[in-house]
């Protein structure tokens, strides 16, 4: 089933590359796209774009006739069942509510596994070990929490010791050396929102050491050392897709609903970045796109003058005169609207691309003798990165 789905997604992504392997902030209006699609996009306001982008039902309503194969290919995976008994509130000390809900669902997934819940656990990239602490409380005989930041290890160990739980922290960088010494065949390896190379290393080394079970919730696929994606499964290695870090970033652009203040600052940031780009074009109409590096978020609450000063220092260009600012902002608003319209099409391929990446991991585990389930940990409103890989070693 997983191989067939991967092949369908692979064909879909290859066929529609022009719509998602692009940079909407930089590209000119795609006059080569189908005319009915162009007309539909050009009729959308910025507010409508934002509403569609945040609602899968509206995405399908507006674009199903243009991309019927996209919506037909997306499967529905089983949802993790709720735990038989809720975790006590005091176990969630210092854990944000949204994260604690995810941890509770992850623990429920482990409780419904075929493996004995008392099996030892290796918590991968543990942070303060909140997940491991919950698993220790629910019966794991021993939890080993790997984390590279010593301060987080110390804080996590203090929390666990206070509750007298069987959890031990180990300060280790799993990317710098071999993590094999920490992996044992009897263990359950758990990794919640391990980013990029971290979840791929976990799966590769976990399979190598033949751990009894793995439960991995991948995240931030673009956070990797290599310039292009390095597939693990035979099917992905045979694919014609070549994925850059920019392509991989598309898979994580969907976020849980942000507050009004965060949305407002995000809009301001994009508008001002476009205003700076318009200033570059006024100085030199043939100038290639030169992105600004990351800027402190407080800049976008301070004022346009402060932003232009920082942008000028980065690119070593003069700050535009204040008399030009209204024109630059007007041009920026039009450019941002075009970007949002084009992103609506690109974002139709976020989930297919993420599934392609997750299925690469699934197929690699199957190749190495694991029985694999792919589950939805929770609703996307809680976290869009909700695809849980649960793999059980098959005895030979």
N, C-alpha and C positions, 0 to 999 in steps of 0.2 A: 504493500500500500504506500509506504513512504517513498520508495523509489519511483513509483508511477507519479505520485504527486510532485516530487522533485523535478522529474522530466517535463511535466506539464508547466510548472513554474519557469523552468529554464527556457522552454520554447517561448513562453509568454514574454519574458523579460528580453529575450533576444529580438523577438519580432517588434517590440515597442521601444527599442533603445532610444530612439530620437526623442521620446516624450519624457524620459526620466534621467538619462545620462547627459545632463545638461546643467548649466548654471543660470537659473532665471534672473539673478541680479545683474548678470553681465551680458546676457544674450539680447540680440535684436528681436523684434517681433517675428515669429516663425511663419512667414508667408507661405511656406511649403506645407504647413499642416492643413488638414481637410478644412474647406471653407465653412461648412456648417459648425465645426468646432470653434473656429476663429470667431464667428459671429456670436456664438453663445458666450464665449469668454468676454468679448468686447462689450456685451450688454450688462456685465456684472459690476456693481459698485464695490468699494472696499469693504463696507459693512457686510454685504452679501457674501463676499469671498471669505471673510472671517467666519461667518455662520456656517457655510458649507464645509469649510476645512475642519471644523470642530465636531461635525455630525456625520457619521458614516451613512445614515439614512438619506441625508440631503446629497451627499456625494453620489450615491446610487441614483437618486432622483434626477440629478442634473446630467450625469455622464454615462448612465447605463447604455443609452442608445449609441454612444460613440465608442465605448469600450466594454461591450457585452462580455467578452471573454475574460476580462479582469474579474468581474463580479461572479462569474460562473466558476472560476478556478479556486476562489477562497473557500477553504473548508471550515467547518465548525468542529472544534476539538472538545472532548469531555472536560467539564469543569471539576476542579478539585472539590470534593465534598467537605462540608463543614466538619469540624472536629466533634467527637462524641461529647466532649466536655470542654468548656471554654477555659482558657488559661487565666489564672488569677490576675487581678488588676495590678497588684503590687510587683509582679514580675516585670511589668512594663516600665519600671522607673527609668527616667531619662530617655525614653524611646518615643519619638513623635508618633501621633495617633495613626497616620496613614501607613507608616512603616510597620507599626505593631500589627495592624490588620494583615499586612502581607506576611509577616512572620507567623502569625496565627494560622494562616492558610497553608504556609509551607510546612509547619508542624503537622497539620491535619493530613497533608499529602504523605508525610512519612509514616503517620500512624496507620494509614490505609494500605501500606506496602505489605508484600508477602513476607518480608524479612522481620525477624524478631526485633521489637522496639528496644530491647536492651543491648543490641549490638553497639560496639564502640563507634564513635563518630569523629571524622576529621572535618572541621569547619574551615573552609578555604577562604582566604582573604577576609578575616573575621571582623575587622574593625574592633569594636568593644565586645564582640561575642554575644550580641543579643540573641541571635538565632541559636547558637550553641547552648546558651544558658537555658533557653526554652526547651531544647531537646534533652538537656541534662535533667531538667525538672520533670519531664514526661517519661523518664525511664532509661535513657542511655547510660550504660554502665560507666563509660568514660568519654568525655569530649575533649579532643585536642584542637585548640583554636590557633590557626596559623595567621599571623599578621606581621607586616614588616615595620610598622611604626611602634617603637618601644612605648611611647606615651599611651597609646591605645591599649597595648597589652597590659600595662600597669593598671589602667583604669578598669579594664574588663576583668582582670584577675581580682581586683578589690571587690567588685560587684559580686562575682561568683563566690569568693571566700566568705563574704558577709552572709550569703544564703546557704553556705556549706554544701555547695554543689560540686559534683565530680567533673570539674572543667579546669583544664590546664592550658595556659597560653604559651606559645612558642614564637619568639620573634625571628622571623625568617622572610627573606625576599625570594619568592618562588620563581621569579624571572631571572634572578642573578645566578642562582645555582641550581642543582638538581634537587627537586622536592621528594625524590623517591624514598629517602630515609624516613620520611614521616608517613608514608603510605603503606598500609598492611592489608593483606587479603581479606581479613575479617571485618574491615571497616565499611562504614557508610560515608561516602564523600559528599558533602553538601556545599554548594556555592550559590549564594543568593546575590544576584546582580553583580557578578564578577565581570569586569570590563574586558572586552577585546581579547588580547593575548592571554589574560588571566584565565578566562573560562576555557580557551582552547588548550592551554597548558594543563589545566586540571583534567580535562577529558583525555588528553593524550597520555599523561602520566598515570592517571587513574586506571586506564585500560591496560597500560603496560604492566602495572603492578597487580592487575586482576583484583581490584577491590570488589567487595561483594555487591555494593550498590552505589549508584551515583544519582544525585538529584541536583541539577544545574539549572539556574535561571539566568540565561545570558543577557548581557547588556552592553551598550556602547561599543558596537562592533568595530568602529573606526579607530579605537585606541590600540594600535598595534605598532610594532617597530618597523615592519616591512612597508615599502611604498605601495604595494598592491596586495590584495587578499591572497593568502596561501591556503588553499582548500585542503581538507583532511580526507575526504571520502574519494573513492574511485570515480563516482559519478560526477562530482564537482570538479575533479581534476580533468575529466574528459570534456567539460563544458567549454564553449567558446567565449563565455563571459570573462572579461578582465575587469576587475573591480578596483578602482582607486580608493583612497581614503575619503575623498569627497563623495564617491558613490556610496560607500559604507555609511557615511554620516546620514544619508537620506533615510536609512532604516530606523533611525532613532529621533527623527524630527517631530514625531507625534508625541505630545506631552499631555499629562493629566491637566485638567482645567486649572489655569492659573488665576490668581486673584486679580481684581481690577487694577491695582497699583502696578503689579508686575506686567500686565498686558499693556498698560499705558506707557511704561518705561521702555518696553520692547518696541512698541510702535515709534516712540520718539527716537530711539537708537537707529532704527532702520531709516527713518525719514532723514535724520541728520547725516547718516553715512551716504545716502543718495545725494544730499545737498553738497557734500564735499566732492563727490564724483562729478556732479554738474559743474562745480567750480573748476575741476581739472579739465573738463571738456571745453569750458569757455577759454581757458588758457591755451589749450592745444586740442583741437577737435579730433586729431588722429591719435591722441595719447592712449596707450593700451590700459586696460583695467588694472589698477594697482590697489589691492585691498588694504584697508587699515588693520593694524594688529588689534588685539583685544584691548579694550579700554575699561578702566574702573567704572562700575555701574553708577556710582554716585555722580559721575560727570553729566549724565543725562537728566539729572535733577537740578543741576547748577545753572545751566544756561548755554546758549549757542556760542557765546564768545569763548567760554572755557573749552568747549569741544573743538572749535576751529583752531584754537591755540595748540591743543595737543595734536590734532591732525596735521597742522602745519609743521610742527616739530618732527613728526614721523616722516613726512614726505619731503621736508625741506622746500616748501613752497610758501609764498606769501599768504597771509590771511586775507580773505576777500573783504572789501570795504562794506561797511554796514548798509550802505545804500543798495547794495546788490543782494542782500539777504532775502528780501521778499521774492525776488525773481528766482533765486536759487531754491527756495523752499517750494515755490509753485512748480518748478520743473521737477523737483524731488518727489512731490506728491504724485505727479503723473508717472514718474518712473517706478515708484513704489507700487502704484496700482497695477501697472503692467507686470511687475514681478509677482504680485499676489495672484493675478489671473493665471500666469504660467505655472506657478507653484501648485495651483489646484489640480492641474493635470499631472504634474510630477508626483504629487503626493498620493495619487491613486495607486502608485507602485511601491509605497512604503511597506505595506504589509506583505505583498508578494516577495519583495526583496528580503525582508526579515525572515520570512518562512524559508526562502532558499538557503539563507545562512544557517538557520537552525537545523534544517533537514540535512545539511552537510555534516553537522555534528552527529545527528541521529544515525545517519547511514554509516558514518565511520565507526560508531559504537556497535552497530549491527554486524559490520564486517569483522569485528574483534570478538564476536561471540556473546554479545549482550542482548537480552530481550528488552525492547525499548517502548515506552509509552510517551506520547506527547500530550500534555494537558494544559488547559488554561488555569493558571493559578487563581485568578480573580478577574473581575470586570476591568476593562481598559480604563475606566474612570479612576480606578484606584492606582493602577500603574499600567501604561501601555506595554511595558516590557513584561508581559505576563505569560510567556511560553515556557513551561517547565518541562525539562527533559528528565525522565526517571528511567534509569537503566539498571537491570538486574542481571548479574553474571549468571550464565548458564553453565551448569556443571557438565564436564565432558566425561 
